[in-house]
Amino acid sequence: MSTVLINTTGQSRFLDGTEIADFGTGDSVFRKMGIEFTDTDKKPVLVPTRKVIDVVNDFSWYAGPKATEQALNRIPCCFITEREQLLSSLISGGIYYLNAGATGLNNLAQSDFVQSLLGKAQEGGNVQSFGSAVTDTIAGVTNAINSLAGTEIDRKLLSMHNLKSLDGIYYTRPTGFHYRFPLYESPQGELSRGFDSDPSGQVGKLAGEFIKGITELGETIGKGANFAQPGVYIEKPKYFQGVGGRTETVEFPLSNTVRRGAQSPIQQNFELLWLLAFQNRPYRTSFARTPPPKIYTVQVPGHFSMPYAYIDDMSVEFVGTVRKAKVYIPSGNGEGALSFKQIKTDVPEAYNVKLSFRSLIGEYANTMVSDAFSSNIDGDANKVTIGK
């Protein structure tokens, strides 16, 4: 016997080194140029053994005899796709803002108003030629930034959520790990932060202070003129403060004493928890480099869909009698492929697993009218269909 969820027969391997910027290509321009960091501790990249780690169908999480696949597919569930960042948020954030700025300038240069001004000011074609050169240059910059601002997979993900305007905010790729968890509690839902009398959240600190100064001056004059009257009060306008982030918790039990299929529930359950814990800890590779934990796309059809989220909290409660048991986990010395080793650990009758996912972007209404709002199981449990 060996690991059952993680491929430890040659596919999961330690990386040779870290590229100066990881664009997700095995033979990138940086590697060809020899611009690559040598890691003191080489990072392992895990590969799954199956398309979807389907807790709903393949794990022991409910009492009674095994239900049919058709019955289990009617259970409320949560679809999760694991992703890894390919570019620092500091760099991708800069590209994101530059891309937005270049796009805005290009739209301005192409506007009827600017084109009309150029046409009126044209003398001998020089101004018009200059205007065309400017717009061509801006378009070129925009296209160049767009080629870096996110993989095609990221663009499709944001487009699926009707959030094309966030193109390039994160630069990621799927790791190959997909999960389907049963949903015990209904999603909580979360609205935006709403409105407040402080304008800084809408127009920035500098402009906000200026507006507040004008407001206070007007309030002083108004109250001073009416100081002798009872009930002096001035109604202030409220300003939109932005969109709040969403946090959702997925909770389910895992039984170690009920066997649903060919795999040992003890091995299957422990390996799932080991995998989630491992992927959500940073892995130190050198004195100055510690790649971050994985991030996730989290979807509950008809309730919410978070394009980018991270596990804010993970807890595992032991339920029932605890005994020693043998399990297999991935293992390696930092070179080549990972193998597996057997360890002896404490195993309860059941685990109660709780995962809290926190969104990395705001909770926008865009998603509610998008295809991402209606993901579903299509046919067999290994296929998730978007938009049906």
N, C-alpha and C positions, 0 to 999 in steps of 0.2 A: 504494500500500500504506500501511497505518497500523497502529496497535496492534490486537492480536487478542484479548486477554483483558480489557482495560479499555476501557470505552466512552468514547471521546474525540470523539464526534459530538454533544455537547450535554447528555448525561446527567450526567457527572462535573462537579461545580461547586465553587466556593469558597463557604463559608458567609458570610452577611452579617455575623454577629456571634455571640457566645456568650451563651446564656441564663444567668441566675444559678444555675439548676438545670435541667439538661436532662432532661425527662421523656419525651423521644422523640416529642413531638407537634409538628407543623409550626406550629400556631397556638395555642400554649399560653397559659395564664393569665398567665405572666410576660411573654410577648411582647406580649399585649394591654395589659398595664399599663405597657409601655415599660421594664421592668426587664431590660435586656440590655446586655452589655459590648460596647464597640467594640474590635475586634481590630486591632492594628497590622499583624500578618501574618495574613491570613485563612486559615483551615484548609480544605484541599481534601477533599472527600468523593468517593471513587472508586466507580464503579458497574460491575459486571461485564457482560460481553457474553453470558455463558452461565450456565445454572443451576448447573453443576458444572464446575470446572476438573479434568478427569479425566485425570490423568497416566497411569493404567493403560491406558486405551483410546486416548487421543489423542496421546500423546507418544512419543518414540523413546527407550526406556529398556532395551530388550532386543535381542539379536542375532537374526539370521535374518529370514525373511519375516514379514509382518504376520499375527498370529494372529487367529482369529475372536473376535467379542465374547463368545460362549459360553465359549470357552477362557480368555479374559482375566478373565471374571467369577469364575473359580475360583481366581484368584491371591489369596493373602493380601493384604489391603489395610487401609489406615487411613482412616477418614472424619473430616474436620475441618470444623467450622463456625466461621467467624470472628465475633467479637462485639466490641462497644465498650461501655465503661462510660458510663452516663448520669448517675451520681451519684458524688461522691467516696466512697472507701472509708471515710473518716473519718465522713461523715454516714450512709452506709448501715449502717456498723457500729453507730453509736449507735441508729439505728432498729431494727436487728436485736435488740439487747439490750433496748430498751424494749418491743418487740413480745413478746419471750419473757417479760419480767417481767409485762407486762399480761395475757398469756395465763395465766401461772401464778397470778396473783392471781384472775383470773376463775374458773379451775378450783377454786381453794380456796374462793371465795365460794359456788360452786355445789355444793360437796361436801355429802354427807349429814350429816357431823359439824357443819359450820357452820350448815346449815339447821336441824338439830335444836336447836342451842344457841339460835338466834334464836327458834325456836318455843317453847322452854321459858321464855325470858326475856320473851316477848311479854306486854305489858300494854296492852290497849286497841288493839292493832294498830300501835303506834308503832315498836317495835323491828323488827317484820317489814317495815314500810314502809321503814324506814331501810335494812334489809338489801337489799331489792329495788332501792332507789335506788343503793346502792353497786354491786351487780352490774350494773345497767343502765349505770352510768357507766363501769365497767371494760370492759364489752362495747363501749360506744361508742368508748372510747379504742383498744381493740384493733382494731376495724373501721377506724377512721381511720388507724391506723398501717399496717394491712394494705393499704390503698389506695396507700400510698407504698412499702411494703417490697419491691417488685419487680414488674416487669411480669407480665402473665399468661403471657408466653412463658417468663420465668424460673421461674414457679411450675410450669408444665408440665414444664420441664426437670428441676427438682428432684423433682417427683412421679414422673417417668419413672425416676429413679434411686432411688426409695424413700427420699428425703431431704427430706420435707416439713418436718422439724424445722429445716432450714437456710433456710427461706423468708426472703428479704430480705437474705441475707448479701452478695449482689452485685446490682446493679441494672444490667442490660445489655439490649442488643438486637442481633440479628444484622445484620451489615453487608451481607449478600447474597452474600458470597464463601464458597463451599463447595469443598472440595478432596477428592480421592481419590488417595492416594499408594500405590505398591506397597510391600509390607513384605518387606524382604530378610532381616532377622534376627528371631527370635522375641522377644516382649516379655520383659523381665527379671523383672518382678513385684517387689513390695516388701511386706514385712510391717510391722506397727506397731512402735513403739519398745519395747514390752514393759513389763517391770516393773523397779523399782529400789527400794532401801531408803530413798530420800529421799521423804517423803510430800508435799513441797511441790507437786509436779506434779499431785497429785490434789486436795488440799484448799486450796491457796493458801499463800502464803509465811507469813502470820501464824499460821494454824492449824498449818502444817507445823512452824514453829519450836517451838510449844507441844508438839506431839506428840513432836518430837525431844528436847525437854527431859525429858519424862516417860520416854521410852525410855532416855536416857542415865542418868537417876537410877536406874531399875530395873536397868540394866546394872551401874552402880557398886555398888549394894547386893548384887546377885547375885555379882559377881566378888569383892567384899570378903569375903563370907561363905564363899567357897570358895577363898580365896587360897592355902591350903596344898595344895590338890589339883592333880594334873597334868591338863592338857588342859581348862582352863576356857574354855568357849566358849558363847555365847548365840546361838541362831538368831533372826534378825530377820525380821519379815514384809516382804514386797515389795509395793510399791504400783504400780498401773497408771499409766503415765506419759503416756498419750495416744496418738494415732494419727499415724504417720509419713506424710509426703507421698510421692507417686509421681513418678518421673522416667522418661520413656521417650524413646528416640531412634529417629527414622525416617531411614533412609539409602537413597538410590537414585541411579543414574547418569542423566544426560541426554545423549544423543548429538546432536551438531550436524551429523553427516555422513550420517545416515540419515533419510529422509523417509517418514513414515507416512500423511500425509493431504494436505489442500489447503494447509495452512499451512507456511510456512518454519520448519524446526526451530530455526534460529538465532534468529529473531524470537520464536518461541513460548517457547523455553527462557530467553532473556535476560529477556523480559518477566515470566515467572513469578518469576525470582529478584529482579528489580527490585521487583515487587509485594510479595513477602515481606519484603524488606529495608525498603521504604518503610513498610509497615503496622506494622512492629515497631521503628520509631524514634519517639520523642516529637516532636511538631510544635509548635514554640514559636509562640504567638499574641500574646503581649504581655510586658511587663516581669515580670509575676508569674504568668502562666498558661502551662502547658505540658501539654496533654492527653496522657495516657499512651499507650503502644503498645496494640495490640489484644490481646484474650485469645481463647481458643479452647475449644470443646468437642471432645475427641479421643476417638475410639472405634475399637477393634479388636475385632470380634465374637468372643465366646467367650474373650477375654483380659482386657480392661479397658475402662472408660469413665470419662473425667474430665470432669465437667460444666464446670469452669472451670480453665483452664491457661494458661500463657504460654510463649513461646519463650525458654528460658533460654540457648540457644546455637544459632547458625546458622553453619555453615562451608561454603564452596564451594571444592573443590579442582579445579584445572585438570589435565586428563589429555590427553596427546598434544601434537601440534604446535599452536602458538598463532599465529593470523593476525589481521589487522585486518578488520573486517566492519562493515557499516552496519545499524543497528537503529533502531526507532522507540520513543520513550518519551513518556508524558504530560508536558505542559508548560503553563504559564500564568503570568500576571503578578499573580495575586492577586485578580482581578475576574472575575465571570461564570463561563463554562464553561471547562473545560480543553480544550486541543487537543493536538496531538502535534508532535514535532519529530524529525528524524533526527540521529543522532550516529554517530560512528565509534569503535569500541571493540575491545579485545582479546577474541577468541573462540577457545577451544581446540577440539580435536576432540570432547571430551566434558567434562562437569562431573560431579563426584561430590558430591552434596548431602547434608548431614547436619543434621537439625533435632532439637533436644532440647526436649521439652515437660515442664514442671514443673507439677504440680497445685497449685492454689490452695486446695484443701481436702484433708482427710485421706483415706486409703485405707480406706473403710468396706466391710464385708461386705454392706451394704444393696444395693449395686449388683449383686452377684453373683446375686441372686434377682429382679432387676428387668428390665423390658423393654429397658433400655439395654444389657444384656449381650448382646443378640442382634440388633443392627442388621445389615442385609444389603442387597445390590443386588436390586431387584425389577424384572424385565423389562429395560428399557433402563437404561443406566448413569447416566442423569440423575435417577434416583429412588432414594432411600434409604428403606427400610422399617424401622420400629422394631418389635421384638417378634415377628419371624418368623424 
